[in-house]
Amino acid sequence: MWSGTRYSRALLNYGKSLCRVWKHDFMSASFKCEEEWNNRLKSSLLQKVNLNNMFYEIDNKHNQSKTISAVDVDIFVNAVSDDSHIDEMEDIIHRLRMSCEATNIFPSTHHAFIRTYLAHGEPNELMRVLNDRLNYGIFPDIFCYILLMDHFLDKGDYRNAAKVATLQMLQEEFSNDLLKYMSVYSCYKYLSSPTEWDEKTEETTEKDDGEEIKVRVKYIRNPYFDNHFDLRDPHSLIGKTLLMIGNSTDSPVKNDLILLGNTLLQEWNTTTVLVNTALKNKQVFTETTVNLVNKFVCDQTDDSITKDESYQELKNGLETLKSENLVANNMLEILETKIKQEIPVSETVAQEQIRVYDEWENNRESSLREEIDKLEKANKLKSIKEKKQELLDREQELYFFDHEDEIDITIENKKVRYPKKWLGKKKKKKHVTEDYVPPEIKKQRSSS
């Protein structure tokens, strides 16, 4: 049982945590460019779009020719403004990704898909699409990364915020300081209160009757793990994210990120060296980092890990850090301060995004005109070809008797001549001598 003091302190801390959930809306309304983004619907091109008819035309064209136009997809995705066409939008993005036109996808298509799904779709479904790069190929830009993390942090959805951070690690996109600090903040918030990383889906399991089931496969791949795109464990993904950010920054929290990142990756030797170096140089780590490292270390249950010398040395080193008062400050408070310092600088990102919106609109209209010109040219060439063939057929009818011999020769040449079938080697006839006497054939009496 908890004492009254401990219970009151727990309630106070819980209340503080609830209050802090709604303080994560770091970016201002002007940064999100909602008004400028919605202005795209005022363009004459998107106002003419009937989403139902356009999806039918795209679907019909794809079924007939197995091709899909990147311009059509961009227009359709940008024209979606509610949740009634979310599924159709995802479907045509997948078709485009599977076609040869995937390399021609517009940057505005990525942006529009993310913003529309974020505003009107299910967050977990959006993260599923973003993580399935092979089938959808939607890649956020810097503005979208910041927008996504700010949205999820504001909602208290630390899991999806951390997933966005790991997406940047996979794409190796940490060129913006605000992006780095928000990614670290998202990872720390998730590690502080972890939840199930992937939603469990209900699977129907068949009763095992003990029979061996064999499945025919074309070929078996040799097992290969690239330690990057093949990462699935949340601790490994977050660990590599923190390690990559730590190695790319000169921030005071650099050592904390490298320590926690190596710990989550279970690099016990490297982590032990870092702790021993910190003890030697009297280097201070934040209390948040040391607590997370200590919790992850103590949660290990595998005997091969717990019996390792580096592992035991690391546990002792963490205790020594605390006993020698080399643990201070709160990492989350430091990160919040860093993020707020970077927010004014980020306004240039918003201004650049507004400029890009106008550029995308002009590119969309010019690309559509080029696409229409190509279609018109193709239709003209097709009609000219048909007209020429029609004239040739008419000429053949009018001058048939004048060119009858030539026509007969042409028909004869068009005949397919198959080689004679080989029936095998011919047998030699038996040599019959002059004194040959054929055998006498006697009629046998049939028995009644």
C-alpha positions in Angstrom: 0.0 0.0 0.0 1.2 3.5 -0.7 1.4 6.0 2.1 -0.6 9.2 1.9 2.4 11.3 1.1 3.5 9.0 -1.8 0.0 8.8 -3.1 -0.4 12.6 -3.1 3.0 13.0 -4.8 2.0 10.5 -7.5 -1.3 12.4 -8.1 0.6 15.6 -8.3 3.1 14.2 -10.8 0.2 12.7 -12.8 -1.6 16.0 -12.9 1.6 17.7 -14.0 2.0 15.2 -16.8 -1.6 15.7 -17.9 -1.0 19.5 -18.0 2.1 19.1 -20.0 0.4 17.0 -22.7 -1.3 20.1 -24.0 1.8 22.3 -24.0 3.4 20.6 -27.0 1.8 22.7 -29.7 5.2 24.3 -30.4 4.4 25.7 -33.9 2.2 28.7 -34.4 -0.8 28.9 -36.6 1.1 31.0 -39.1 3.7 28.3 -39.5 1.1 25.7 -40.5 0.1 27.8 -43.5 -3.5 26.6 -43.3 -5.0 29.5 -45.2 -2.4 29.4 -47.9 -2.8 25.7 -48.3 -6.6 26.0 -48.6 -6.2 28.7 -51.3 -5.2 25.9 -53.7 -8.9 25.0 -54.0 -9.6 28.4 -55.5 -7.6 27.7 -58.6 -9.7 27.4 -61.8 -8.1 24.0 -62.5 -9.1 22.3 -59.2 -12.5 23.9 -59.2 -13.4 22.1 -62.4 -12.5 18.7 -60.9 -15.3 16.2 -60.2 -13.6 13.7 -58.0 -16.1 10.8 -58.7 -15.8 11.2 -62.5 -12.1 11.7 -62.4 -11.5 8.6 -60.4 -13.7 6.6 -62.8 -11.7 7.9 -65.7 -8.3 7.2 -64.1 -9.5 3.7 -63.1 -10.8 3.0 -66.6 -7.7 4.2 -68.3 -5.5 2.2 -65.9 -7.5 -1.0 -66.5 -7.3 -0.6 -70.3 -3.7 0.5 -70.8 -2.1 -0.3 -67.4 -0.7 3.3 -67.3 -1.5 6.2 -65.0 -0.6 9.9 -65.4 1.4 11.6 -62.6 -0.4 14.9 -63.5 -3.8 13.3 -63.1 -2.8 11.8 -59.7 -1.5 15.2 -58.5 -4.7 17.0 -59.6 -6.9 14.4 -57.9 -4.9 14.3 -54.6 -4.8 18.1 -54.4 -8.5 18.4 -55.1 -9.5 16.2 -52.1 -10.7 18.3 -49.3 -12.6 15.9 -47.0 -12.6 12.3 -45.9 -15.0 11.0 -48.6 -12.2 10.2 -51.1 -9.4 9.1 -48.7 -9.6 5.5 -49.9 -9.6 6.5 -53.6 -6.6 8.8 -53.0 -4.6 6.0 -51.4 -5.6 3.6 -54.2 -4.4 5.8 -57.1 -1.1 6.6 -55.2 -0.5 2.8 -55.0 -1.2 2.4 -58.7 1.1 5.2 -59.6 3.8 3.7 -57.4 3.5 0.4 -59.2 3.7 1.9 -62.7 6.5 3.2 -64.8 5.3 6.8 -64.1 6.4 6.5 -60.4 9.6 8.5 -61.1 7.5 11.4 -62.4 5.5 11.9 -59.2 5.1 15.6 -58.2 6.5 17.0 -54.9 3.1 18.5 -54.4 1.6 15.0 -54.5 3.6 13.9 -51.4 2.7 17.1 -49.6 -1.0 17.1 -50.5 -1.4 13.4 -49.5 0.2 13.9 -46.1 -1.7 17.1 -45.3 -5.1 15.7 -46.4 -4.6 12.4 -44.5 -3.4 14.3 -41.4 -6.5 16.5 -41.4 -9.2 14.0 -42.4 -7.8 10.5 -42.2 -6.8 8.0 -39.5 -3.3 8.8 -38.0 -2.3 5.1 -37.7 -3.3 4.5 -41.4 -1.2 7.5 -42.4 1.8 6.1 -40.6 1.2 2.7 -42.2 1.3 4.3 -45.7 4.4 6.4 -44.8 6.2 3.2 -43.6 5.3 1.2 -46.7 7.7 3.0 -49.0 7.7 0.1 -51.5 4.0 0.2 -52.2 3.2 3.9 -51.8 6.5 5.8 -52.0 5.3 8.9 -50.0 8.2 10.8 -48.6 7.7 13.9 -46.4 9.8 17.0 -46.8 11.2 19.1 -43.9 8.0 21.1 -43.5 5.8 18.0 -43.4 8.1 16.3 -40.9 7.8 19.3 -38.5 4.0 19.5 -39.2 3.5 15.8 -38.4 5.5 15.8 -35.2 3.9 19.0 -33.9 0.5 17.5 -34.6 1.2 14.2 -32.9 2.9 15.9 -29.9 -0.1 18.3 -29.5 -2.4 15.3 -29.4 -0.2 13.4 -26.9 0.4 10.7 -29.5 4.0 10.1 -28.7 4.2 6.8 -30.5 3.4 8.2 -33.9 5.6 11.3 -33.2 8.5 8.9 -32.5 7.7 7.0 -35.7 8.0 10.2 -37.7 11.4 10.7 -36.1 12.5 7.2 -37.2 11.3 7.9 -40.7 13.8 10.7 -40.9 16.5 8.3 -39.7 15.7 5.9 -42.5 15.9 8.7 -45.1 18.9 10.2 -43.3 17.2 13.6 -43.3 18.4 15.7 -40.3 19.5 18.9 -42.0 17.3 21.2 -39.9 18.1 21.9 -36.2 14.4 22.3 -35.3 13.8 18.9 -36.9 16.6 17.4 -34.8 15.3 18.7 -31.5 11.7 17.8 -32.2 12.8 14.3 -33.2 14.8 13.8 -30.0 11.9 15.2 -27.9 9.4 12.8 -29.6 11.7 9.8 -28.9 12.2 10.8 -25.3 8.5 11.3 -24.7 7.8 7.9 -26.1 10.5 6.1 -24.1 9.2 7.8 -21.0 5.7 6.4 -21.5 6.0 3.6 -24.1 3.0 2.0 -25.7 2.5 -0.8 -28.2 4.6 0.2 -31.2 2.5 -1.7 -33.8 -1.2 -2.3 -33.5 -2.1 -5.9 -33.2 -4.4 -7.2 -35.8 -6.8 -10.1 -35.2 -5.6 -13.2 -37.0 -7.6 -16.3 -37.5 -5.5 -19.3 -36.5 -6.3 -22.7 -37.9 -6.2 -25.7 -35.7 -2.9 -27.5 -36.1 -3.6 -31.1 -37.1 0.0 -32.1 -36.9 0.4 -32.5 -40.7 3.4 -31.0 -42.4 2.4 -28.3 -44.9 4.7 -27.7 -47.9 4.5 -24.5 -49.9 6.0 -24.2 -53.4 8.2 -21.2 -53.9 10.1 -20.0 -56.9 13.3 -19.5 -55.0 14.5 -19.1 -51.4 16.4 -15.9 -50.6 19.5 -16.1 -48.5 18.9 -14.4 -45.1 20.2 -10.8 -45.1 19.9 -8.0 -42.5 21.0 -4.5 -43.6 20.7 -3.0 -40.1 18.8 0.0 -41.5 15.7 -0.6 -43.6 15.2 -4.0 -42.0 14.9 -2.6 -38.5 11.6 -3.4 -36.9 12.2 -3.3 -33.2 11.2 0.1 -31.7 14.2 0.3 -29.5 16.5 -0.3 -32.4 14.8 2.2 -34.6 14.8 4.9 -31.8 18.3 4.0 -30.8 19.7 4.5 -34.3 17.7 7.7 -34.7 19.2 9.2 -31.5 22.7 8.0 -32.4 22.5 9.5 -35.9 21.3 12.9 -34.5 23.9 12.8 -31.7 26.7 12.2 -34.2 25.5 15.1 -36.4 25.2 17.8 -33.8 27.5 19.8 -31.5 24.7 20.4 -28.9 25.4 19.9 -25.2 23.0 17.0 -25.3 25.1 15.2 -27.8 26.7 12.8 -25.3 23.3 11.9 -23.8 22.0 11.0 -27.3 25.0 8.8 -28.1 24.8 7.1 -24.7 21.1 6.3 -24.9 21.3 5.4 -28.6 24.0 2.8 -28.1 22.2 1.4 -25.1 19.0 0.9 -27.1 21.0 -0.8 -29.8 22.5 -3.1 -27.1 26.0 -2.0 -27.9 27.1 -2.8 -24.4 30.9 -2.4 -25.0 30.5 1.0 -26.5 28.1 2.2 -23.8 30.4 0.9 -21.1 33.3 2.9 -22.6 31.2 6.0 -22.7 30.2 5.7 -19.0 33.8 5.0 -17.9 35.0 8.0 -20.0 32.4 10.2 -18.3 33.4 9.0 -14.9 37.1 9.8 -15.7 36.4 13.2 -17.1 33.6 14.1 -14.6 31.2 14.5 -17.5 27.6 15.1 -16.5 24.6 13.4 -18.1 20.9 14.4 -17.7 18.8 12.6 -15.2 16.3 11.7 -17.8 18.9 9.9 -20.0 20.4 8.0 -17.1 17.0 6.8 -15.8 16.0 5.6 -19.3 19.4 3.9 -19.8 19.1 2.3 -16.3 15.5 1.1 -17.0 16.4 -0.4 -20.3 19.5 -2.2 -18.8 17.5 -3.6 -15.8 14.7 -4.8 -18.1 17.1 -7.2 -19.9 16.3 -10.9 -19.1 18.3 -12.8 -21.6 21.0 -14.8 -19.8 23.5 -14.2 -22.7 23.2 -10.5 -22.0 23.0 -10.4 -18.2 26.0 -12.6 -17.8 28.2 -10.5 -20.1 31.0 -8.7 -18.4 30.4 -5.4 -20.3 26.7 -5.5 -19.2 27.6 -5.9 -15.5 30.3 -3.2 -15.8 27.7 -0.9 -17.3 25.3 -1.4 -14.4 28.0 -0.6 -11.9 29.0 2.5 -13.9 25.5 3.9 -13.9 25.3 3.5 -10.1 28.7 5.3 -9.8 27.4 8.2 -12.0 24.6 8.8 -9.6 26.7 8.4 -6.4 29.3 10.9 -7.7 26.5 13.4 -8.6 27.3 13.3 -12.3 23.5 13.3 -13.1 21.7 16.6 -13.3 19.0 18.6 -15.2 15.9 17.4 -17.1 16.4 16.4 -20.7 12.9 17.3 -21.7 13.1 20.8 -20.3 16.4 21.3 -22.2 14.8 20.1 -25.4 11.7 22.3 -25.0 14.0 25.3 -24.5 16.0 24.4 -27.6 12.9 24.0 -29.7 11.5 27.3 -28.7 14.8 29.0 -29.6 14.6 27.5 -33.1 11.0 28.4 -33.7 11.7 32.0 -34.9 14.3 30.6 -37.3 11.7 28.2 -38.6 9.5 31.0 -39.9 11.8 31.0 -43.0 10.7 27.4 -43.6 7.1 28.6 -43.6 7.8 31.5 -45.9 9.6 29.2 -48.3 6.6 26.8 -48.2 4.2 29.6 -49.2 6.4 30.4 -52.2 6.5 26.8 -53.1 2.7 26.6 -53.1 2.5 29.1 -55.9 5.3 27.4 -57.8 3.5 24.0 -57.5 0.3 25.5 -58.9 2.1 27.0 -61.9 3.9 23.7 -62.6 0.7 21.7 -62.3 -1.0 23.9 -64.9 1.9 23.8 -67.3 2.4 20.1 -66.9 -1.3 19.6 -67.7 -1.0 21.6 -70.8 2.0 19.6 -71.9 0.0 16.4 -71.2 -2.9 17.6 -73.3 -0.6 18.6 -76.1 0.9 15.1 -76.1 -2.5 13.5 -76.2 -3.6 15.7 -79.0 -0.5 15.0 -81.0 -0.9 11.3 -80.4 -4.5 11.4 -81.5 -3.6 13.4 -84.7 -0.9 10.8 -85.6 -3.3 8.0 -85.0 -6.0 9.6 -87.2 -3.4 10.3 -90.0 -2.3 6.7 -89.9 -5.9 5.5 -90.2 -6.6 7.9 -93.1 -3.5 6.7 -95.0 -4.6 3.1 -94.5 -8.1 4.0 -95.7 -6.7 5.6 -98.9 -4.5 2.5 -99.6 -7.5 0.2 -99.3 -9.6 2.5 -101.5 -6.7 2.6 -104.1 -6.5 -1.2 -104.1 -10.2 -1.5 -104.8 -10.1 1.1 -107.7 -7.1 -0.4 -109.4 -7.7 -4.0 -108.6 -7.6 -5.3 -112.2 -4.6 -3.2 -113.1 -2.6 -4.8 -110.3 -4.2 -8.2 -110.2 -0.9 -10.0 -110.9 1.0 -8.1 -108.2 -1.8 -8.8 -105.7 -1.7 -12.5 -106.5 2.1 -12.5 -105.9 1.6 -10.6 -102.7 -1.0 -13.1 -101.5 1.2 -16.0 -102.5 4.2 -14.5 -100.6 2.0 -14.1 -97.5 1.2 -17.8 -97.4 2.9 -19.6 -94.5 4.9 -22.6 -95.8 5.6 -25.2 -93.2 8.5 -27.6 -93.6 7.6 -31.2 -94.4 7.2 -33.4 -91.5 10.1 -35.9 -91.1 8.7 -39.4 -90.9 11.9 -41.1 -90.0 14.6 -42.9 -91.9 13.2 -44.9 -94.9 13.7 -48.6 -94.7 15.6 -50.3 -97.5 13.7 -52.7 -99.7 14.7 -56.4 -99.3 16.6 -57.9 -102.2 14.6 -60.6 -104.0 16.5 -63.3 -105.8 15.2 -65.0 -109.0 15.0 -68.4 -107.4 13.0 -67.3 -104.5 10.0 -69.5 -103.8 7.3 -68.0 -101.7 6.1 -70.2 -98.8 3.0 -72.3 -99.4 0.1 -71.0 -97.5 -2.3 -73.7 -96.3 -5.7 -73.0 -95.2 -6.3 -74.3 -91.7 -9.5 -76.1 -90.9 -11.4 -74.2 -88.3 -12.5 -76.3 -85.4 -16.2 -76.3 -84.9 
